[in-house]
Amino acid sequence: MNNYNPDVLSCLANLSNDEVFTPPQLANQMLDMLPQELFRSPDTKFLDPCTKSGVFLREIAKRLIDGLADTIPDLQSRIDHIMHHQLYGIAITRLTSLMSRRSLYCSKDASCKYSLSHFDDADGNIHFDEILHTWQNGKCIFCGASQEVYDRGEDLETHAYEFIHTNNPNELYNNMTFDVIIGNPPYQLSDGGQAASAKPLYHYFVEQAKKLKPRYLTMIIPARWYAGGKGLDSFRMNMLSNCHIKTLVDYNNSADCFPGVNIAGGVCYFLWDKEYSGMCEIRNSIKNESFDCEVRSLEEFPVLVRNNTAVHIVRKMLKGSRTLDEKVYSYSYFAIRSYERGTSKIERNDDVVLLSSQGKGYFPKRQITDRENILKKYKVIITYAMSGGNKPTQNGDYQVVSSLQILAPNEVCTETYLVLGSFDDRTEALNMCRYVCTKTFRFLLLQALTSIHITKDSFLFVPQQDFSKPWTDEELYKKYGLTDEEIAFIESMIRPME
């Protein structure tokens, strides 16, 4: 009979989408990026400012115990030195503080006789302080949390994370200098909007960690920052222009890092090196735990093209081309909310036809916005949400676009749809639809998407075409000089349009 004795922290990593726990294997992959001499020095200090299970601190401790064997031969003296002078953590909840101490000290109470190393207080070097949000105009001034949602009683968790609720994080450790800051921060909080609405949090942890001026910083975070949006634009620009990011490891499918957990847009982890200045090695995760690696500039494009093969295709397609983001109309062009359905019968002589997710009805013309006078034209539209979400099918491919159709003159749509183009001639509108159906078009659109939403800016890699004629993939491959390998890559990633 086979004995099955899994690491409890591996099991915890599969529990929840809300606070994603880090599997030990992933923690060690991140630690492998660091110079290994750090684990052979008794002076190296490590901080996890958002510890949950304590896995990072535990795995670092293992490496230090081995690495310092010659420097501090006595095992207990070595353990005491590591625990008291090299490893520090800030828990995100009281429960995770207990869990982290149990992982690192083998006891939730660092002062008891069962602790691997004795401390004078129960916290040891892993502390948790229950703090409150600082409200201003209904939002927390530090993290943007909604007062309506998170101004709650003492019996409920505030999710006011200590590390990012201060202007000066140096005060948390009396200006201690850390060589390495590592962690897996909380990803988001509800912002009081609709059920799917949430405010990103992880970028605050990255920015706050940089204020401590460590030698190295590595964190695993959602990859949605590649394209910005929802408060991430400034963070994206800072990351892309940062010459200190030495390595970026990209996972298009979050389940490859966190089994059973779906994080839209995938995840990534990076190594920020204070002494490094140059281009970044980008590692794309592919099958069987292997990677495709290429050294390139993060700021080549306004958004990060995550895949190394895709970069070469994008470069060819953009050469001498104007792009479709100049032509696509802004979100909610007609200013009609998604819940509008219209009426079943015409009630006014100038009523227009309204397309909603439930079909067609009639809507007052006076209630629509038409800044660029396209009402009388043929409009090519798609749904604002990406087909199938930002997750590949079981075959590993994407459709990207759904509900592609043409609105006739005097027809409009709710904000559920995005208007791609308008034409006086229906044939040109049909030819644009054929372009959208090509795998080439949808592949280029996919390169700018890290969430389920398709916006005007998502088309910055899609070249404009002459719509007096239809387009096929074969014509586009030839026009832009794609190689057989590049064509095969597009064909494998994009499924035929339904």
SEVEXZA-920179 format. One line per 5 residues: number of its first residue (from 0); their letters; for each residue x, y, z of C-alpha. Coordinates in Angstrom, 3 decimals, padded with zeros to 6 digits. Each point is the difference from the previous one (the first is absolute). Layout:
N
NUM> a> X/Y/Z; ...
***
This chain:
498
0> mnnyn> 000.000/000.000/000.000; 001.301/003.487/-000.925; 000.293/002.478/002.859; -001.408/003.418/-000.876; 001.321/002.742/002.259
5> pdvls> -000.497/003.360/-001.748; 001.449/003.260/001.280; -002.841/001.692/001.875; 000.924/003.303/-001.637; -000.508/-001.576/-003.429
10> clanl> -003.509/-000.954/001.103; -000.713/003.507/001.286; 001.011/001.458/-003.351; -003.054/-001.617/-001.577; -002.630/001.271/002.406
15> sndev> -001.203/003.370/-001.251; -000.014/002.666/-002.695; -000.370/002.798/002.584; 003.438/-000.159/001.588; 002.178/-002.186/-002.149
20> ftppq> 002.514/-002.015/002.020; 003.381/-000.727/-001.556; 000.976/-003.643/-000.604; 003.488/-000.873/001.315; 001.184/-000.950/-003.491
25> lanqm> -000.875/003.468/-001.298; 001.632/001.692/002.987; 003.219/-001.870/-000.756; -000.111/000.960/-003.672; -000.073/003.633/001.085
30> ldmlp> 002.836/-000.547/002.473; 002.050/-001.663/-002.741; 000.139/003.342/-001.845; 001.951/001.596/002.860; 003.797/-000.195/000.254
35> qelfr> 000.493/-003.117/002.109; 002.861/001.536/001.973; -002.706/001.921/001.884; -000.812/-003.268/001.787; 003.616/-000.457/001.060
40> spdtk> 000.283/003.327/001.805; -000.995/000.442/003.658; -000.726/003.671/-000.712; -002.664/-000.371/-002.708; -003.410/001.227/001.153
45> fldpc> -003.273/-001.141/-001.606; -003.489/001.521/000.316; -003.365/-001.367/-001.096; -002.339/003.001/000.476; -003.157/-001.952/-000.824
50> tksgv> 000.530/-003.455/001.423; -002.917/-002.444/-000.084; 001.202/-003.568/000.511; 003.614/000.907/000.811; 001.242/-002.062/-002.930
55> flrei> 002.585/002.535/-001.193; 001.524/000.393/003.453; 000.013/-003.751/000.553; 001.730/-000.743/-003.306; 002.532/002.790/000.586
60> akrli> 000.715/-001.452/003.447; 000.764/-003.401/-001.549; 002.518/001.566/-002.368; 001.627/002.036/002.755; 000.296/-003.017/002.290
65> dglad> 001.944/-001.782/-002.738; 001.906/003.055/-001.179; 001.267/001.062/003.438; 001.098/-003.442/001.152; 003.692/000.875/-000.268
70> tipdl> -000.369/003.524/001.408; -002.083/-001.049/003.034; 000.678/-003.732/000.546; -002.307/-000.508/003.005; -003.485/-000.685/-001.372
75> qsrid> -002.016/001.652/002.782; 002.242/003.069/000.007; -000.406/000.167/-003.782; -003.794/-000.274/000.236; -000.139/002.650/002.723
80> himhh> 002.093/002.407/-002.045; -002.144/-000.521/-003.129; -003.327/000.365/001.782; 000.999/003.032/002.098; 002.181/001.951/-002.412
85> qlygi> -000.812/-000.975/-003.593; -003.703/-000.786/-000.492; -002.873/002.472/000.421; -003.645/000.016/-001.003; -003.166/002.085/000.158
90> aitrl> -003.148/-002.126/-000.073; -003.098/001.126/-001.878; -002.451/-001.346/002.601; 000.183/-001.304/003.560; -000.688/-003.512/-001.294
95> tslms> 002.847/000.137/-002.514; 002.342/001.298/002.691; -000.674/-003.170/002.016; 000.387/-002.128/-003.111; 003.268/001.684/-000.983
100> rrsly> 001.497/-000.439/003.481; -001.038/-003.630/-000.050; 001.769/-000.449/-003.352; 003.198/001.795/001.037; 000.312/-000.605/003.740
105> cskda> -001.999/-003.263/000.152; -002.229/001.788/002.522; -002.594/002.755/-000.270; 001.485/001.429/003.215; 003.668/000.889/-000.464
110> sckys> 000.493/000.373/003.754; -001.141/-003.489/001.004; 002.226/-002.998/000.614; -001.045/-001.637/-003.282; 001.331/002.835/-002.155
115> lshfd> 002.972/-000.942/-002.166; 001.729/003.105/001.325; -001.052/001.775/003.178; -001.187/003.626/-000.059; -001.029/002.170/002.926
120> dadgn> -003.381/000.705/-001.586; -002.517/-002.160/-001.834; 000.392/001.800/-003.349; 003.668/-000.621/-000.538; 000.980/001.817/-003.195
125> ihfde> -003.397/-000.574/-001.616; -002.443/002.573/001.226; -003.544/001.069/-000.748; -001.618/003.220/001.148; -003.727/000.556/-000.430
130> ilhtw> -000.208/003.430/-001.590; -002.827/002.006/-001.542; -000.469/001.664/-003.339; 000.287/003.784/-000.162; -003.167/001.223/-001.656
135> qngkc> -000.360/003.061/-002.196; -002.991/000.582/-002.268; -001.108/-003.607/000.401; 003.358/-001.562/-000.962; 003.151/-000.996/001.879
140> ifcga> 002.758/002.492/-000.795; 002.600/-002.798/-000.056; -001.608/-002.897/-001.883; -003.231/001.436/-001.434; -002.249/-002.460/001.855
145> sqevy> -003.684/000.913/000.104; -001.141/001.337/003.373; -003.459/-001.395/-000.656; 001.436/-003.506/-000.369; 002.887/-000.044/002.501
150> drged> -001.015/002.367/002.824; -001.300/-002.936/002.031; -000.134/-001.356/003.526; 002.934/-001.391/001.977; -001.141/-003.572/-000.586
155> letha> 000.713/000.256/-003.753; 003.351/000.250/-001.796; 000.818/003.569/-001.118; 002.495/-000.984/-002.714; 001.968/003.126/000.891
160> yefih> 003.428/-001.439/-000.720; 002.629/001.589/002.212; 002.811/000.121/-002.551; -001.921/002.251/-002.412; -001.850/002.094/002.592
165> tnnpn> 002.864/002.303/000.799; 001.850/002.696/-001.898; 003.321/-001.116/001.459; 000.449/-003.797/000.122; 003.492/000.473/001.509
170> elynn> -001.706/000.749/003.317; -001.354/-003.554/000.171; 003.491/-001.379/000.629; 001.844/003.027/001.411; 001.762/000.725/-003.294
175> mtfdv> 001.412/-003.528/-000.250; 001.592/-000.757/-003.374; -001.219/-003.137/-001.770; 002.024/-001.764/-002.658; -002.975/-001.899/-001.423
180> iignp> -003.724/000.775/000.036; -002.103/-002.867/-001.284; -003.702/-000.813/000.043; -003.355/-000.777/-001.550; -002.149/003.035/000.870
185> pyqls> -003.803/000.172/000.153; -001.240/000.636/-003.521; -003.181/002.057/000.325; -002.836/001.367/002.141; -003.601/000.733/-000.858
190> dggqa> -000.398/003.685/-000.799; -003.712/000.116/000.742; -001.043/-000.380/-003.623; -001.669/-002.946/-001.694; 000.749/-003.535/001.132
195> asakp> 002.839/-000.388/-002.504; 001.435/003.413/000.810; 003.218/000.025/001.973; 002.920/002.316/000.600; 003.544/-001.316/-000.526
200> lyhyf> 002.212/-000.012/003.096; 003.161/-001.845/-000.959; 001.724/002.987/-001.609; -000.077/001.873/003.312; 002.119/-002.743/001.574
205> veqak> 002.547/000.163/-002.822; 000.271/003.779/000.183; 000.185/000.000/003.803; 002.731/-002.656/-000.038; 002.130/002.178/-002.268
210> klkpr> -000.128/002.778/002.620; 001.960/-002.295/002.333; 002.829/-000.071/-002.577; 000.765/-003.723/000.129; 002.769/-001.541/-002.070
215> yltmi> -002.500/-002.401/-001.555; -003.786/-000.030/-000.319; -002.032/-002.910/-001.314; -003.789/-000.394/000.120; -002.595/-002.056/-001.811
220> iparw> -002.922/002.102/-001.231; -002.806/-000.096/-002.605; 001.162/000.803/-003.531; -002.824/002.470/-000.630; 002.430/002.867/000.533
225> yaggk> 001.533/-000.759/-003.425; -002.780/002.019/-001.636; -000.877/002.267/002.959; -003.557/001.146/000.678; -001.961/000.218/003.273
230> gldsf> 002.599/002.064/001.860; 002.974/-001.875/-001.463; 001.092/002.380/-002.782; 002.599/001.814/002.073; 001.273/-003.288/001.415
235> rmnml> 000.267/-001.471/-003.499; 002.032/002.970/-001.250; 002.313/-000.205/003.009; 000.545/-003.720/-000.461; 000.575/000.167/-003.760
240> snchi> 002.505/002.836/000.334; 001.808/-001.654/002.920; 003.472/-001.123/-001.077; 000.513/-001.844/003.324; -002.377/-002.872/-000.874
245> ktlvd> 002.458/-002.712/-000.910; -002.394/-002.930/-000.460; -003.741/-000.298/-000.663; -001.596/-003.460/000.076; -003.394/-000.036/-001.698
250> ynnsa> -002.810/-002.539/000.377; -002.853/000.466/-002.440; -001.993/-002.619/001.917; -000.046/000.674/003.753; -000.773/-003.670/000.691
255> dcfpg> 003.587/-000.799/-000.971; 001.029/001.877/003.170; -003.042/-000.451/002.199; -001.719/-003.302/-000.849; -003.758/000.361/-000.127
260> vniag> 000.071/003.797/000.202; -001.065/002.150/-002.966; 001.418/003.529/-000.009; -001.148/001.860/-003.118; 002.966/000.994/-002.128
265> gvcyf> 002.427/-002.336/001.733; 002.765/000.840/002.469; 003.667/000.902/000.028; 002.890/000.350/002.380; 003.057/002.176/-000.419
270> lwdke> 003.448/000.705/001.385; 000.790/003.665/000.636; 003.716/000.557/000.586; 001.118/003.386/001.330; 003.468/-000.371/-001.521
275> ysgmc> -001.185/-001.224/-003.417; -000.702/002.295/-002.941; -000.917/-001.401/-003.384; -002.505/-002.035/-001.974; -002.165/-002.678/001.544
280> eirns> 000.081/-003.751/-000.492; -003.617/-000.992/-000.615; -000.814/-003.646/000.594; -003.263/-001.284/-001.500; -001.334/-003.105/001.691
285> iknes> -000.699/-002.784/-002.490; -000.917/-003.636/000.402; 001.755/-002.424/002.347; 001.371/002.693/002.314; 002.342/001.359/-002.670
290> fdcev> 000.461/003.611/-001.124; 000.610/001.978/-003.170; 002.492/002.745/000.892; 001.000/003.224/-001.711; 001.778/003.150/001.165
295> rslee> -001.849/003.129/-001.145; -001.080/003.451/001.053; -003.141/000.228/002.122; -000.844/003.435/-001.388; 000.079/-000.850/-003.712
300> fpvlv> -003.794/000.430/-000.168; -002.540/001.920/002.128; -001.175/-003.344/001.386; 002.059/-003.110/000.635; -000.252/-002.661/-002.693
305> rnnta> 000.390/-002.984/002.235; 000.947/-002.691/-002.508; 003.467/000.054/-001.566; -001.121/-001.483/-003.329; -002.902/002.430/-000.165
310> vhivr> 002.393/002.937/000.304; 001.637/-000.844/-003.324; -003.406/-000.202/-001.694; -001.157/003.300/001.492; 003.167/001.736/-001.181
315> kmlkg> -000.636/-001.124/-003.572; -003.687/000.949/000.052; 000.659/003.468/001.385; 002.763/000.919/-002.425; -001.306/002.948/-002.029
320> srtld> -003.593/-000.592/001.129; -002.595/002.171/001.673; -001.975/-001.917/002.573; -003.665/-000.558/000.652; -000.032/001.607/003.437
325> ekvys> -000.161/003.313/-001.899; -003.310/-001.080/-001.585; -001.805/-002.065/002.638; -002.567/002.005/001.966; 000.138/000.515/003.750
330> ysyfa> -001.814/-002.240/002.463; -003.771/000.658/000.240; 000.035/002.187/-003.100; -003.779/000.485/-000.024; -000.087/000.457/003.819
335> irsye> -002.694/-002.657/000.476; 000.353/-002.122/003.132; 000.162/-003.771/-000.304; -003.299/-000.516/001.857; -002.033/001.968/-002.566
340> rgtsk> -002.277/-002.170/-002.154; -002.122/002.464/-001.911; -003.670/-000.510/-000.750; -001.653/-002.662/-002.128; -001.849/002.594/-002.109
345> iernd> 000.868/003.372/-001.517; -001.223/002.747/002.354; 001.462/003.071/-001.782; 000.480/000.707/-003.688; 003.761/000.390/000.403
350> dvvll> 000.575/-003.108/002.152; 003.133/-001.960/-000.902; 000.575/-003.747/000.210; 001.940/-000.983/003.123; 002.057/-003.183/000.202
355> ssqgk> 000.504/-001.328/003.550; 001.164/-003.335/001.314; -003.659/-001.069/-000.055; -000.650/000.895/-003.631; -001.488/003.016/-001.773
360> gyfpk> -002.491/002.605/001.131; -000.780/003.670/-000.624; 001.663/002.900/001.783; -000.463/003.803/000.025; 002.455/001.678/-002.353
365> rqitd> 000.234/003.030/002.294; 001.532/-002.187/002.739; 002.996/-001.171/-002.012; 003.400/001.648/-000.425; 001.451/000.149/-003.515
370> renil> 003.024/002.306/000.101; 001.430/-001.130/-003.354; -003.294/-000.341/-001.907; 000.129/-003.719/-000.755; -003.687/-000.759/000.633
375> kkykv> -000.809/000.067/-003.706; 002.910/-002.290/-000.850; 000.670/-003.743/000.093; 001.772/-000.848/003.262; 002.173/-003.076/000.666
380> iitya> -000.321/-001.053/003.648; 001.286/-002.686/002.347; -000.740/-000.720/003.648; 002.034/002.021/002.496; 000.852/-003.214/001.879
385> msggn> 002.521/-002.443/-001.439; -001.424/-003.265/-001.290; 000.429/-002.756/002.576; 001.679/002.366/002.439; 003.766/000.299/000.174
390> kptqn> 000.498/-003.730/000.197; 000.916/-002.399/-002.819; -002.194/-002.914/-000.991; 000.971/-003.557/000.884; 001.972/-000.013/-003.256
395> gdyqv> 001.988/003.036/001.165; -001.387/002.388/-002.630; -002.176/003.130/000.050; -002.868/001.444/-001.983; 000.465/003.503/001.502
400> vsslq> -002.912/001.721/-001.798; -003.677/-000.877/000.346; -003.318/001.292/-001.328; 001.471/001.648/-003.090; -002.759/001.712/-001.979
405> ilapn> -001.010/003.030/-002.034; -002.467/002.648/001.149; -001.998/001.595/-002.818; -000.657/003.759/-000.210; -002.223/001.158/002.889
410> evcte> 001.067/-002.957/002.114; 001.972/000.470/003.251; 001.271/-002.210/002.813; 000.447/000.016/003.757; 003.390/000.208/001.712
415> tylvl> 000.094/-003.805/-000.155; 001.448/000.523/-003.466; 003.020/001.802/-001.426; -000.213/001.797/-003.356; 003.036/-000.888/-002.130
420> gsfdd> -000.762/002.051/-003.081; -002.683/001.834/-001.979; -000.523/000.009/-003.764; -002.249/001.613/-002.596; 000.109/-003.204/-002.037
425> rteal> -001.156/-003.342/001.365; 002.578/-001.885/-002.084; 002.836/001.756/001.826; -001.614/-000.919/003.331; -000.146/-003.640/-001.136
430> nmcry> 003.651/000.136/-001.003; 000.934/001.285/003.449; -001.933/-002.905/001.514; 002.017/-002.398/-002.141; 003.187/001.653/001.290
435> vctkt> -001.169/-000.414/003.595; -000.676/-003.684/-000.707; 003.588/-000.639/-001.048; 002.266/-001.698/002.494; 002.588/002.722/-000.638
440> frfll> -002.328/002.780/001.196; -001.061/-001.846/003.125; 003.554/-001.086/000.798; 001.205/003.618/-000.064; -002.947/001.118/002.120
445> lqalt> 000.769/-002.728/002.540; 003.523/001.355/000.529; -001.396/003.126/001.688; -002.570/-001.805/002.170; 000.638/-001.041/003.586
450> sihit> -003.611/000.250/001.178; -003.361/-000.977/-001.461; -000.732/003.549/-001.213; 000.757/001.175/-003.536; 000.452/003.770/-000.274
455> kdsfl> 001.058/002.481/-002.645; 003.608/-000.196/001.206; 000.031/-003.782/-000.450; 000.389/000.431/-003.776; 003.411/001.702/000.099
460> fvpqq> 001.657/-002.991/-001.733; -002.683/-000.510/-002.706; 000.909/001.690/-003.305; -002.599/001.941/-001.944; -000.960/-001.505/-003.364
465> dfskp> -001.665/001.057/-003.243; -003.567/-001.232/000.420; -000.929/000.411/-003.643; 001.033/-003.677/-000.174; -000.365/-003.018/002.312
470> wtdee> 003.028/-001.434/001.825; 001.104/-003.544/000.738; 002.709/-001.316/002.301; 002.022/-001.196/-002.985; 000.033/003.507/-001.474
475> lykky> 000.989/001.535/003.335; 002.778/-002.549/000.594; 001.431/000.858/-003.421; -000.451/003.781/000.368; 001.975/000.120/003.246
480> gltde> 002.580/-002.655/-000.900; -000.691/-002.448/002.826; 002.110/-003.141/000.208; -001.398/-003.531/000.079; 000.852/-000.158/003.722
485> eiafi> -001.849/003.266/000.714; -003.006/-001.124/-002.030; -000.113/-003.299/001.864; 000.132/001.888/003.306; -003.023/002.138/-000.943
490> esmir> -001.900/-003.018/-001.300; 000.631/-001.925/003.215; -001.098/002.837/002.263; -003.187/001.216/-001.734; -002.987/-002.191/-000.723
495> pme> -002.275/000.519/-003.036; -002.689/002.626/000.509; -003.345/-001.508/000.936
***
